[in-house]
Amino acid sequence: MRLAAVAAVAAVLLSAPASAALAPGAKAPDFTTRGAIAGKVFTVHLAEQLKKGPVVLYFFPAAFTSGCNAEARAFAERVADFRKAGATVIGMSADPVEELAKFSASECAGKFAVASAGPAVVAGYDVALGREIKGRQVTSRTSYVIARDGRVAFAHNDMNPADHVAMTLAAVAKLPRR
């Protein structure tokens, strides 16, 4: 009985939204890393992406896991809506770029980039989950909307992937258009 109560409390704590590391108004750390879209590897530089418009930067724990697959598919289904609103979607994980290249083609349907978040990016966005898999950090599920000026306009941290797409799209829609 006591074990069931402890498990229930742990489940609630793990499923409850936590505050995101970077609050709205904070300067989003710039980075350059390797990413992939539709299986093709390329360099991702946040500052360059922001020249096109706002960026939805969403961190996910690990490619090819059920929640991350579902979240990637959900973003892929709505990527046209993000583009119509002027935003670029970039998924971020501590996975190696070779793994993300496969993930970008299959789970993201080749519709948006996913990039490898090295230790500096993970620390800068404070998205370390506090666990390691195969010697690398696992990131929390945290979504940011970064405005053209490089400032965080919206942040959402919740290990449940269900609301990340709708909430970030709503936040993008509230940004001024240029």
C-alpha atoms as one frame of an Amber mdcrd trajectory, in Angstrom:
protein
   0.000   0.000   0.000   2.744   2.451   0.976   4.697   1.601  -2.183   1.605
   2.343  -4.283   1.233   5.741  -2.579   4.895   6.605  -3.210   4.535   5.538
  -6.844   1.418   7.694  -7.235   3.156  10.765  -5.808   6.183  10.172  -8.037
   3.935   9.865 -11.101   2.215  13.158 -10.306   5.526  14.951  -9.760   6.984
  13.583 -12.975   3.919  14.469 -15.034   3.349  17.951 -13.619   4.690  20.830
 -15.660   7.827  22.401 -14.262   8.990  25.907 -14.925  11.276  26.213 -17.915
  14.882  27.165 -17.366  14.832  30.335 -19.468  11.996  32.675 -18.611  10.290
  34.854 -21.196  12.437  37.917 -21.841  15.719  36.069 -21.304  18.313  36.129
 -24.084  18.389  32.728 -25.787  21.958  31.398 -26.020  23.206  31.347 -29.602
  24.702  28.099 -30.854  26.038  26.369 -33.918  25.691  22.596 -34.167  25.059
  19.813 -36.619  21.533  18.830 -37.490  19.584  17.016 -40.155  16.460  17.387
 -42.221  15.090  14.546 -44.310  18.227  12.572 -43.433  20.662  15.172 -44.781
  23.178  16.564 -42.306  23.906  20.309 -42.256  25.026  23.056 -39.873  22.373
  24.719 -37.714  23.128  28.219 -36.406  20.399  29.767 -34.268  21.296  33.370
 -35.172  20.968  32.561 -38.886  17.579  30.919 -38.347  16.346  33.950 -36.388
  17.037  36.193 -39.407  14.122  34.394 -41.115  11.748  34.860 -38.178  10.937
  33.355 -34.806  12.217  29.894 -33.941  10.415  27.160 -32.053  13.229  25.299
 -30.343  11.940  22.143 -28.729  14.146  19.828 -26.693  13.222  16.156 -26.459
  14.828  13.345 -24.432  15.794  10.739 -27.044  15.029   9.856 -30.641  13.019
   6.737 -31.348  11.239   6.640 -27.988   7.451   6.621 -27.879   6.873  10.145
 -26.495   9.540  11.704 -28.698   8.225   9.932 -31.790   4.699  11.183 -31.039
   5.921  14.735 -30.450   7.962  14.767 -33.683   4.980  13.509 -35.671   2.748
  16.164 -34.062   5.188  18.944 -34.993   5.475  17.506 -38.529   1.682  17.553
 -38.909   1.554  21.240 -37.964   4.793  22.507 -39.535   2.864  24.241 -42.334
   0.950  26.219 -39.673   4.234  27.263 -38.043   5.633  28.356 -41.410   2.452
  30.286 -42.208   2.957  32.106 -38.895   6.551  32.855 -39.964   8.307  30.446
 -37.580  10.940  27.770 -38.050  10.738  24.569 -35.986  13.947  22.923 -34.761
  13.972  19.827 -32.572  16.947  19.415 -30.227  18.264  16.332 -28.470  21.584
  15.178 -27.045  21.450  12.281 -29.522  24.319  12.044 -32.022  23.594  13.643
 -35.391  23.791  10.270 -37.161  20.835   9.055 -35.080  18.986  12.326 -35.622
  19.468  12.074 -39.391  17.466   8.825 -39.357  14.913  10.342 -36.963  14.494
  13.427 -39.176  13.571  11.275 -42.155  11.261   8.848 -40.379   9.554  10.495
 -37.404   9.802  14.125 -38.552   8.780  13.139 -42.096  11.573  15.347 -43.451
   9.527  18.451 -42.604  11.783  20.197 -40.085  15.311  20.047 -38.727  16.470
  18.192 -35.660  19.861  19.019 -34.208  22.338  17.621 -31.734  22.496  19.534
 -28.452  25.989  19.212 -27.050  26.864  19.864 -23.409  27.184  23.650 -23.914
  23.705  23.912 -25.475  22.175  21.643 -22.832  23.754  23.786 -20.090  22.881
  27.094 -21.774  19.218  26.173 -22.001  19.339  24.321 -18.651  17.549  21.293
 -20.079  19.599  18.446 -18.573  17.206  15.824 -17.263  19.821  14.516 -14.851
  20.109  11.108 -16.505  22.533   9.633 -18.981  22.042   7.075 -21.718  25.106
   5.558 -23.363  27.349   8.193 -21.768  25.386  11.226 -22.939  22.951  13.481
 -21.148  19.244  13.195 -21.774  17.392  16.479 -22.146  14.092  17.417 -20.585
  11.099  18.000 -22.824  11.192  21.782 -22.992   9.854  23.997 -25.763  10.847
  27.586 -26.387   9.548  30.201 -28.776  12.418  32.548 -29.542  11.512  35.876
 -31.110  13.535  37.426 -33.948  15.389  39.583 -31.429  16.814  36.434 -29.803
  14.723  36.712 -26.664  12.568  33.936 -25.252   8.928  34.798 -25.912   7.470
  31.588 -24.456   8.707  28.554 -22.547   7.001  25.289 -21.633   8.571  22.418
 -19.692   6.540  19.227 -19.359   7.630  15.637 -19.931   4.194  14.933 -21.426
   4.482  15.813 -25.141   0.752  16.440 -25.578   0.607  20.251 -25.309   3.953
  21.389 -26.727   2.800  21.837 -30.324  -0.450  23.673 -29.575   1.120  25.910
 -26.941   4.111  26.924 -29.052   1.935  27.567 -32.106  -0.352  29.790 -30.001
   2.700  31.666 -28.690   4.048  32.187 -32.217   0.661  33.539 -33.313   0.877
  36.226 -30.587   4.243  37.537 -31.837   4.253  40.725 -33.912   4.662  40.047
 -37.648   7.299  41.805 -39.706
